[in-house]
């Protein structure tokens, strides 16, 4: 896998950190999952 660096607003980091803590997974995994889901949704929308 490739590593990617992104800059996020502190409020966004706090939001996803809380989700990660509640889910018992890492912040990086939450962000990865969220971006993967968004990419899928955007791809489906683009194909319509």
Secondary structure, 3 states (H helix, E strand, C coil): CCCCCCCCCHHHHHHHHHHHHHHCCCHHHHHHHHHHHHHHHHHHHHHC
